[in-house]
Amino acid sequence: MTLKIELRSAILALSDALDLVGVNDFQHGKRVAMIARETGLMLGLPDKRLDRLACAGLLHDLGVSSTAIHRRLLTEADWDHRHAHCETGYRLLQPFRHLSLLAPAIRYHHTPWSDLPDELAEADALDSNLILLADRVDAMVLQRGLDNPLFKRAGIVDAIASLAGRELSTAVVEAFVGAANREAFWIALVPRHVQRYVTDMPLDDWRLTIDFPQFRDVARLVSSIVDAKSHFTAAHSLGVAQLARYLGERVGLADDALTQVEVAGLMHDVGKLCVPDEIVEKPGRLTPLEFSVMERHSFETYQILRHIPGLEQVAEWAAFHHEALNGHGYPFRRGADRLSTEARIVAVADVFQALAQDRPYRGAQRAEEIPGLLRDFVANGVLDGELVAVACENLDGSWLAATPELPASTCE
């Protein structure tokens, strides 16, 4: 396959996805990266170290998909369960040759400086402590509000200084005090400046390209984060991806398209990270307000994926999974004339897999019940009749593809 994806772009997109978990506290990972990097500059770290530190900061909360867990991490500095997501992030990054370089710093970013293991490399120890510092600073900034961080900075430097020696390295605290002495440090924390700061970071060592099949492994990582948001959606994205590929094989898609449609299935719900846990797990019908929040997720998926060069088509196939042939789907109201075969495949796979899985408002449907329900979607002008027929004619294979064995829980 000739299609290549730049790792730097994938990291920035993953950072955008992780930002959604905060719901209203966007850009936590980006601010942590920025605060850690600016403090690292005061320490005189070389450019390569600063880039690695920034990437670790962007992805430090990789193990968090729950909005409730995110809130606790930002409001309870001494929460007993705070290390679990660090271990999860460490495990998720281990299989990736380049991304695994970030894993040790992420693993220990909630471990006090005095408690770091002796065998941890000096650079990893420093990076983990810089991320811990930045995480603490950002929590204080968020408590005061992001409308004017410069005016509301009072007390933050003193609070951080009180942590020197045990929680934070004395050198890290001194470097932070130096960085925080500049007005520009605080002014730059407002959202529009943070976004520009991150976009402008060179990250030269992370501009390497990976083959599309390798990117599929990154997509699997993302899908595991999304699906861990609720036990009701465990393995949903994996099931959609496997069924999409299976249906694509049945209708004769080329190998390249099969891999891309599988990735679209893996990442179709990445935007659901922005939906609060209480809506995802609500046992009854959603209110109009709650449904409007849920409707955002496919649009957010599109916004995240379309900014990865080479993923423009996949972004559409993934984001259109709630569009309908009759033009009454959401969020783009695309009709049959503007929905490709691949987008229709992902839509059929999404509905099939959802029917086969427990939801908070109903139990899983049996395999023999699904064809009739899918045909109702066809009759109502939502799903492609020919693709539904393929799924029903190959019901055993479709069921096996859509219902993979549930993996062990990985995220919080």
Stockholm file with secondary structure:
# STOCKHOLM 1.0

chainA/1-412         MTLKIELRSAILALSDALDLVGVNDFQHGKRVAMIARETGLMLGLPDKRLDRLACAGLLHDLGVSSTAIHRRLLTEADWDHRHAHCETGYRLLQPFRHLSLLAPAIRYHHTPWSDLPDELAEADALDSNLILLADRVDAMVLQRGLDNPLFKRAGIVDAIASLAGRELSTAVVEAFVGAANREAFWIALVPRHVQRYVTDMPLDDWRLTIDFPQFRDVARLVSSIVDAKSHFTAAHSLGVAQLARYLGERVGLADDALTQVEVAGLMHDVGKLCVPDEIVEKPGRLTPLEFSVMERHSFETYQILRHIPGLEQVAEWAAFHHEALNGHGYPFRRGADRLSTEARIVAVADVFQALAQDRPYRGAQRAEEIPGLLRDFVANGVLDGELVAVACENLDGSWLAATPELPASTCE
#=GR chainA/1-412 SS CCCEEEHHHHHHHHHHHHHHTTTTSTTHHHHHHHHHHHHHHHTTCCHHHHHHHHHHHHTTTTTCCCHHHHHHHHHCTTCTTTTHHHHHHHHHHTTCTTGGGGHHHHHTTTSCGGGSCTTSCHHHHHHHHHHHHHHHHHHHHHHHCSSCTTTTCTTHHHHHHTTBTTTBCHHHHHHHHHHHTSHHHHHTTSHHHHHHHHHHCCCGGGCCEEEHHHHHHHHHHHHHHHHTTCGGGTTHHHHHHHHHHHHHHHTTCCHHHHHHHHHHHHHTTGGGGGSCHHHHTCSSCCCHHHHHHHHHHHHHHHHHHTTSTTCHHHHHHHHTTTCCTBSCCSSSCCBGGGCCHHHHHHHHHHHHHHHTSCBTTBCCCCGGGHHHHHHHHHHTTCSCHHHHHHHHHTHHHHHHHHSCCCCCCCCC
#=GC SS_cons         CCCEEEHHHHHHHHHHHHHHTTTTSTTHHHHHHHHHHHHHHHTTCCHHHHHHHHHHHHTTTTTCCCHHHHHHHHHCTTCTTTTHHHHHHHHHHTTCTTGGGGHHHHHTTTSCGGGSCTTSCHHHHHHHHHHHHHHHHHHHHHHHCSSCTTTTCTTHHHHHHTTBTTTBCHHHHHHHHHHHTSHHHHHTTSHHHHHHHHHHCCCGGGCCEEEHHHHHHHHHHHHHHHHTTCGGGTTHHHHHHHHHHHHHHHTTCCHHHHHHHHHHHHHTTGGGGGSCHHHHTCSSCCCHHHHHHHHHHHHHHHHHHTTSTTCHHHHHHHHTTTCCTBSCCSSSCCBGGGCCHHHHHHHHHHHHHHHTSCBTTBCCCCGGGHHHHHHHHHHTTCSCHHHHHHHHHTHHHHHHHHSCCCCCCCCC
//
